[in-house]
Amino acid sequence: MNKASGTQPNVDLDDPRYRIKPYQQIIASCTGAFITSVFVTPLDVVKIRIQTQQKAMLSNKCFLYCNGLMDHLCPCNGKMPEWMRRNGKFNGTVDALIKISKTEGVTSLWSGLSPTLVLAIPATVVYFVSYEQLRLYFKDTYNKRYKKKSTNMEQPFWIPILAGGIARVWAATLVSPVELIRTKMQSQKLNYAEITQALKTVIKYNGIPGLWMGLSSTLLRDVPFSAIYWLNYETIKSFTSQHTFAFNLAAGATAGSIAAFVTIPFDVVKTHRQIEMGEKEIYSEKPIRSSSTWRTLQRIYYQNGVKGLFSGLIPRLIKVAPACAIMISTFEHGKRFFYSYNAKRAVDFEVDRDVHLLQHKSKSTK
């Protein structure tokens, strides 16, 4: 790296000779996952609280939990949820941050951090490693088939779209049960005993597949998000060969913000469907299954218009932009580090081999 300018040498990180190995990709992605999780959890709590508040306002019934699992999420028989009674209505992201900190303590902003970390590490590893492996596979296959006489490796626009979408399907399906737990912990301040009871109830009435409740809406949000994100990020990267840490931060934030804006309606639906896990019906003798993604979208739109579909947009953007920036910049930095490490090892190996051959040749002549 040029310390004066802060630029990095123009190297092709996809060079087959020095490509980083899967285990190196895992290490590169873990650090960013931890930092990102700690940073964005408060914003995730605020986003889910705002969306939960909207769901309470839109609902025609009270979410009454007769076993004490949760408070009501709307006024009912003169009662209302504990956090709503103490905080009042949230009038935005900053207002929610301040009220939650004052009434529930600052640590409440990190509700669900433990399952977030449990979710983030494997999800990030699966996602980033899968994306890189798929992208390189598609890129190599394309260039072998259509660019046999060319020494320049090309990457068509559809490769990051396809690789990102497939990688997200695998990662989202893997961690969906953990995300279900995290969403419940953030929508209401629950302890682990209450979460355990809720999960037992879900399994009792919906079986093991109930743990993947909301997966379809999660995929409808995350697969397009991933495709849009990687398309924009790889496009921005192609504008220059000087990929500094700051450049990767800006590129990640920009690509993430665009993808988050486009997919926010599906994020709202995902939250609505997952917090239905503990609704009154689930404790009745004939529990009612969660509404489909399309019906949930229609209901939100009819009851609260376009504004309802973009509930929690600001905290989502505030969360996603820095999260994408931190994650991709640390990952790219890790990739560059391991690329240099692999290149150095390859050079050292060649030097040692040449020295060994010279020594062997010298002994032979004697």
Secondary structure, DSSP 4 states (H G I P E B T S, - for coil): --TTT-------TT-TTTPPPHHHHHHHHHHHHHHHHHHHHHHHHHHHHHHHHHHHHH-SS----TTSSS--SS-BTTB--HHHHHH----SHHHHHHHHHHHH-GGGGGTTHHHHHHHHHHHHHHHHHHHHHHHHHHHHHHHHHH-TT-SS----THHHHHHHHHHHHHHHHHHHHHHHHHHHHHHS---HHHHHHHHHHHHHHH-GGGGGTTHHHHHHHHHHHHHHHHHHHHHHHTT-S---HHHHHHHHHHHHHHHHHHHHHHHHHHHHHHHGGGSGGGGSSSPPPPPPHHHHHHHHHHHHHHHHHTTTHHHHHHHHHHHHHHHHHHHHHHHHHHHHHHHHHHHHHHHHHHHHHHHHHHHHH-
